[in-house]
Amino acid sequence: MTETVPSKAPGGPESPFRHELYPYRGDAQFLSGTLGFIQEALEGGEAVVVAVPSDKTSLLRAELSDEPAVAFVDVTTAGPNPGRLVAAWSAWMKERGEGDRPVRGIGETAWSQARSAAHLSELRYHEWLLNRAFAHSPTWSMLCPYDAADEDQDALRSLSRCHPLIRRDGQYATNEEYLGGNEYAFDVLSAPCDPFQELSFTQGDLAAIRAKVSQCASDAGVSETKLARLAVAVTEIATNSIRHAGGQGTLRTWTQDTTFLCEFRDSGFIADAMAGRSRPDTHQIGGRGLWLAHQLCDLVEIRSTRDQGTTVRLHMDVPR
């Protein structure tokens, strides 16, 4: 069973933005595919940004001999939340693409390091959102290597559905498994763990919300630093419910494994799938609440439909 969220159609095979999945097996195939992609860029006068796990970085550095057109970045600097990655890639590629210089990206996610099923689901959603985020960026293209050696065909199929193009034998082609169109098939949110706390709120209840979350999070073992960040995030999300969803909403809190969660439910609808993912313009009025939540929390899950309203879950990791 899945839920869907409407969105403008992301970039498909006809989009100027090239988004390629590259399934490989072993280091030799990883190098042949990524080096071929880089060589195409260098021959075309393009810059390259590489964000791959540290062991793969070492492999590529050994082959490239400090090629000045290739920049290596550490994706962990964006933090643990995949909701920050679109903005990070935008910044990295803008920095390298001085003027109108075309830029290519190579981004490999360390899938095996996903902290939870929710984190894994948001990583996949990020891959799909890249098509929308850069649909009108003709100077950008991205290769996403994926180690298929573990034989997990379901995981490969899920990721394949997020990529309009696929690379094989040094060439890219239309990916028949790509799910284009206007909707993304989300994993259904898991049920809250018992016992959970629940509080209905309306205008004037922000102080009560902060106090409730602070107490529950402190009892769960959330650090003082994260408590301060969480207070800001819950204020922003609750304010959105009050302003944009009839003046009311429902808060739930609980702990699941090593994560403290705050869930906000209301009757509103978020039409823009990119809400909170792109850095707000300095002159922009409003639209910063979800952005701040993504910057302050370890994970943010959003589900929004016209008939069911909106659910926003804020995750804070708790030390074991």
Wavefront OBJ file of the C-alpha trace (Angstrom):
o trace
v 0.000 0.000 0.000
v 1.365 3.443 -0.897
v 0.470 7.078 -0.557
v 1.108 9.599 -3.314
v 1.815 13.307 -3.377
v 1.038 15.412 -6.440
v 3.883 17.374 -7.961
v 4.779 19.003 -11.214
v 6.207 16.474 -13.620
v 9.919 15.892 -12.939
v 12.476 15.769 -15.690
v 12.156 12.696 -17.895
v 14.381 11.401 -20.673
v 13.552 14.494 -22.743
v 14.660 16.884 -19.961
v 17.881 18.893 -20.444
v 19.016 17.527 -17.074
v 20.597 14.089 -17.497
v 20.076 11.861 -14.461
v 21.679 8.454 -14.972
v 21.666 5.369 -12.783
v 24.818 3.286 -13.093
v 24.498 -0.231 -11.600
v 27.938 -1.798 -11.208
v 29.613 -4.763 -9.547
v 32.989 -4.344 -7.912
v 35.697 -1.698 -8.040
v 36.723 -2.354 -11.629
v 33.223 -1.671 -12.969
v 32.858 1.330 -10.683
v 36.029 2.847 -12.123
v 35.246 2.073 -15.749
v 31.831 3.718 -15.564
v 32.743 6.781 -13.520
v 36.032 7.442 -15.331
v 34.239 7.177 -18.673
v 31.677 9.723 -17.456
v 34.466 12.033 -16.258
v 36.405 11.673 -19.510
v 33.325 12.730 -21.480
v 33.110 15.814 -19.278
v 36.777 16.741 -19.663
v 36.633 16.361 -23.445
v 33.631 18.708 -23.487
v 35.273 21.326 -21.267
v 32.955 20.525 -18.364
v 33.679 20.580 -14.648
v 32.924 17.583 -12.421
v 31.780 17.355 -8.791
v 32.238 13.984 -7.101
v 30.475 12.953 -3.889
v 31.037 9.243 -3.225
v 31.998 7.144 -0.166
v 35.581 7.569 1.040
v 36.826 4.236 -0.345
v 35.527 5.153 -3.811
v 37.055 8.621 -3.508
v 40.463 7.016 -2.972
v 40.009 4.847 -6.080
v 39.156 7.827 -8.275
v 41.872 10.094 -6.886
v 44.471 7.446 -7.672
v 43.376 7.451 -11.328
v 42.903 11.190 -11.883
v 46.237 12.605 -10.691
v 44.694 15.754 -9.178
v 42.812 16.745 -12.331
v 41.873 20.426 -11.650
v 38.485 20.169 -13.352
v 37.372 17.470 -10.907
v 36.355 18.495 -7.370
v 35.721 16.020 -4.567
v 33.203 17.012 -1.899
v 32.231 15.377 1.375
v 28.489 14.720 1.342
v 28.488 14.233 5.127
v 28.981 17.995 5.554
v 25.317 18.386 4.534
v 24.360 16.518 7.696
v 22.306 13.365 8.269
v 19.064 14.599 6.677
v 18.606 13.787 2.948
v 16.297 16.806 2.771
v 19.404 19.027 2.729
v 21.035 17.388 -0.273
v 19.280 19.234 -3.112
v 20.509 22.555 -1.737
v 23.982 21.100 -1.189
v 24.232 19.861 -4.785
v 22.952 23.201 -6.061
v 25.707 24.995 -4.162
v 28.478 22.574 -5.181
v 27.592 22.667 -8.861
v 27.022 26.421 -8.950
v 30.454 26.927 -7.393
v 32.126 24.793 -10.073
v 30.037 26.063 -12.985
v 31.478 29.542 -13.230
v 29.664 31.524 -15.878
v 27.899 29.102 -18.223
v 30.397 26.276 -17.810
v 28.596 22.908 -17.888
v 28.917 20.780 -14.755
v 28.525 17.066 -14.129
v 27.961 15.414 -10.793
v 28.755 11.914 -9.581
v 26.805 11.037 -6.457
v 26.809 7.642 -4.789
v 24.786 7.160 -1.613
v 26.134 4.857 1.077
v 22.863 2.904 1.152
v 24.159 0.354 3.642
v 24.632 3.140 6.201
v 20.951 4.151 6.282
v 19.958 4.528 9.927
v 16.385 3.295 9.582
v 13.696 2.323 7.084
v 12.469 5.941 7.170
v 15.959 7.227 6.361
v 16.275 4.768 3.466
v 12.897 5.855 2.121
v 13.887 9.540 2.227
v 17.172 8.786 0.446
v 15.223 7.237 -2.427
v 12.817 10.190 -2.486
v 15.786 12.548 -2.764
v 16.919 10.697 -5.881
v 13.484 11.213 -7.460
v 13.378 14.885 -6.449
v 16.653 15.569 -8.266
v 14.726 15.214 -11.525
v 12.403 18.016 -10.497
v 15.023 20.205 -8.828
v 17.257 20.365 -11.904
v 14.709 19.781 -14.675
v 15.488 23.155 -16.238
v 19.265 23.117 -15.752
v 20.707 22.198 -19.171
v 24.313 22.563 -18.021
v 23.974 19.939 -15.301
v 23.970 16.158 -15.443
v 24.432 13.532 -12.754
v 25.625 9.932 -12.607
v 24.462 7.841 -9.645
v 26.568 4.699 -9.211
v 24.879 1.857 -7.332
v 26.680 -1.262 -6.132
v 24.422 -4.098 -7.322
v 26.699 -6.840 -5.980
v 24.408 -7.663 -3.052
v 21.796 -9.100 -5.451
v 18.987 -7.069 -3.840
v 16.817 -6.720 -6.920
v 13.968 -5.028 -5.040
v 16.273 -2.255 -3.835
v 17.735 -1.813 -7.317
v 14.263 -1.683 -8.867
v 13.102 0.940 -6.356
v 16.105 3.118 -7.152
v 15.798 2.527 -10.883
v 12.295 4.006 -10.793
v 13.833 7.326 -9.727
v 16.215 7.660 -12.711
v 15.073 8.555 -16.246
v 18.315 7.248 -17.763
v 20.521 4.221 -17.162
v 24.188 3.743 -18.109
v 25.506 0.469 -19.476
v 28.714 -0.290 -21.353
v 29.757 3.358 -21.374
v 26.520 4.651 -22.904
v 23.315 5.989 -21.431
v 19.831 5.062 -22.607
v 16.226 5.594 -21.610
v 15.397 3.666 -18.451
v 12.164 1.764 -19.044
v 11.622 1.288 -15.296
v 11.569 5.027 -14.550
v 8.296 6.184 -13.016
v 7.717 9.532 -14.693
v 4.517 11.514 -14.423
v 3.194 13.696 -11.665
v 3.262 11.504 -8.564
v 5.771 9.755 -6.348
v 4.817 6.495 -4.622
v 5.715 6.947 -0.959
v 6.205 4.222 1.586
v 3.348 4.371 4.103
v 4.366 5.957 7.392
v 4.760 3.434 10.186
v 2.305 3.588 13.079
v 3.416 5.494 16.209
v 4.978 3.296 18.853
v 3.139 2.841 22.149
v 3.159 4.643 24.410
v 2.818 7.939 22.540
v 1.758 11.362 23.783
v -0.920 13.359 21.921
v -1.912 17.004 22.104
v -4.423 18.943 20.017
v -3.403 22.566 19.542
v -4.637 25.834 18.164
v -3.588 29.471 18.139
v -2.037 30.466 21.455
v -0.732 26.954 22.234
v 2.826 27.297 20.906
v 4.326 27.589 24.399
v 2.468 24.454 25.482
v 3.713 22.602 22.397
v 7.323 23.558 23.083
v 7.003 22.545 26.731
v 5.419 19.202 25.828
v 8.027 18.352 23.221
v 10.902 19.510 25.416
v 9.792 17.305 28.310
v 9.153 14.228 26.158
v 12.397 14.664 24.212
v 14.417 15.165 27.385
v 12.898 12.017 28.878
v 13.891 10.164 25.683
v 17.525 11.236 26.051
v 17.736 13.952 23.401
v 20.796 16.152 24.073
v 20.531 19.761 25.227
v 21.850 21.017 21.898
v 19.261 19.065 19.967
v 16.507 20.130 22.374
v 17.141 23.764 21.441
v 17.071 22.954 17.722
v 13.929 20.868 18.102
v 12.143 23.714 19.916
v 12.653 25.966 16.901
v 11.570 23.263 14.435
v 8.350 22.367 16.267
v 7.452 26.045 16.583
v 7.805 26.486 12.822
v 5.759 23.407 11.908
v 3.014 24.101 14.456
v 2.835 27.701 13.214
v 2.368 26.409 9.658
v -0.576 24.292 10.839
v -2.174 27.259 12.580
v -1.643 29.655 9.668
v -2.398 27.380 6.721
v -4.639 24.562 7.999
v -7.638 26.115 9.651
v -5.886 27.224 12.810
v -5.421 23.848 14.427
v -3.554 20.562 14.378
v -2.527 17.509 16.377
v 0.874 16.738 17.880
v 2.117 13.256 18.706
v 5.472 12.317 20.248
v 7.101 8.950 20.825
v 10.431 7.133 20.839
v 11.232 4.384 18.367
v 14.502 2.484 18.755
v 17.114 5.278 18.923
v 14.930 8.053 17.483
v 12.637 10.604 19.103
v 9.754 11.637 16.814
v 7.340 14.572 16.736
v 4.407 14.207 14.368
v 2.187 17.091 13.283
v -1.113 16.397 11.517
v -3.472 18.970 10.048
v -5.982 19.446 7.221
v -3.707 21.551 5.010
v -2.121 20.598 1.710
v 1.440 21.202 0.518
v 1.309 21.383 -3.263
v 5.037 21.911 -3.862
v 7.062 18.712 -3.514
v 10.217 20.852 -3.243
v 8.948 22.763 -0.199
v 11.733 22.969 2.366
v 14.359 21.493 0.034
v 15.609 24.653 -1.682
v 17.261 27.501 0.207
v 14.769 30.385 0.532
v 15.594 33.593 -1.278
v 16.755 36.408 1.007
v 13.838 38.564 -0.151
v 11.275 35.779 0.084
v 8.330 36.294 2.413
v 7.393 33.087 4.233
v 8.280 29.565 3.159
v 11.069 29.124 5.692
v 9.398 26.799 8.203
v 10.021 23.510 6.389
v 13.494 24.679 5.347
v 14.405 25.313 8.995
v 12.962 21.955 10.037
v 15.186 20.190 7.497
v 18.239 22.122 8.708
v 17.565 21.494 12.398
v 16.314 17.891 12.484
v 18.062 14.622 11.674
v 15.229 13.569 9.352
v 11.942 15.061 8.145
v 9.128 13.051 6.568
v 6.266 14.837 4.780
v 3.081 13.286 3.432
v 0.472 15.605 1.970
v -2.659 14.979 -0.091
v -5.746 17.082 -0.714
v -8.095 14.496 0.755
v -6.046 13.383 3.783
v -4.232 16.586 4.727
v -0.612 16.853 5.815
v 1.596 14.876 8.167
v 5.068 16.131 9.070
v 7.371 13.950 11.178
v 10.478 15.408 12.789
v 13.173 12.892 13.790
v 15.942 13.437 16.315
v 18.503 10.680 16.789
v 19.138 9.664 20.391
v 22.515 8.275 21.531
v 22.420 4.592 22.313
l 1 2 3 4 5 6 7 8 9 10 11 12 13 14 15 16 17 18 19 20 21 22 23 24 25 26 27 28 29 30 31 32 33 34 35 36 37 38 39 40 41 42 43 44 45 46 47 48 49 50 51 52 53 54 55 56 57 58 59 60 61 62 63 64 65 66 67 68 69 70 71 72 73 74 75 76 77 78 79 80 81 82 83 84 85 86 87 88 89 90 91 92 93 94 95 96 97 98 99 100 101 102 103 104 105 106 107 108 109 110 111 112 113 114 115 116 117 118 119 120 121 122 123 124 125 126 127 128 129 130 131 132 133 134 135 136 137 138 139 140 141 142 143 144 145 146 147 148 149 150 151 152 153 154 155 156 157 158 159 160 161 162 163 164 165 166 167 168 169 170 171 172 173 174 175 176 177 178 179 180 181 182 183 184 185 186 187 188 189 190 191 192 193 194 195 196 197 198 199 200 201 202 203 204 205 206 207 208 209 210 211 212 213 214 215 216 217 218 219 220 221 222 223 224 225 226 227 228 229 230 231 232 233 234 235 236 237 238 239 240 241 242 243 244 245 246 247 248 249 250 251 252 253 254 255 256 257 258 259 260 261 262 263 264 265 266 267 268 269 270 271 272 273 274 275 276 277 278 279 280 281 282 283 284 285 286 287 288 289 290 291 292 293 294 295 296 297 298 299 300 301 302 303 304 305 306 307 308 309 310 311 312 313 314 315 316 317 318 319 320
